[in-house]
Amino acid sequence: MSVARIPFTTEEESMISTLNGWMLFLAIVHFIGAAFFLLCGCFAMLPAFAVIGNNPLGGVAYTLQMFTLPILGALMLAEGVFALQARGALDAMISSDSADQQHLSTAFAKLKLFFMLELGWFAVSAIGGVFGLLVSVFAPEMAGQTPGFDPSQFGGAP
């Protein structure tokens, strides 16, 4: 493949610049989401292990459901990195007058990885949902509640 310049009009360069802005926004949202999922996952895993003693099957399903949170966080972190890398390749394509095809190819490769990870994110979310269903079937007393949570703190039934 020859590495050549692609002639862009001013309007096309403006559209690519707008896309760069959206890619940065997407990366920031993914980094914030990754931090949220990683923190929540770590804090949710600690009490989840204690549940196994009370109800082994439901406790294991609950622990596996909570284990999906850090996995989702790691996937979101990787997606944010790929979004930034695609943004960098598009930015290089606009700012340089050579190797536009190479930069465009790199941007598309990073976007492909981004969307493949997005598919993985949805798969892990579905697996977490299945574990949530198992918790509600085998341990209905744990469904929708964190171990150690006291509903009477908020005026609910003790």
Helices and strands as residue ranges (DSSP letters): H 10-54, H 56-95, H 100-138, G 151-154
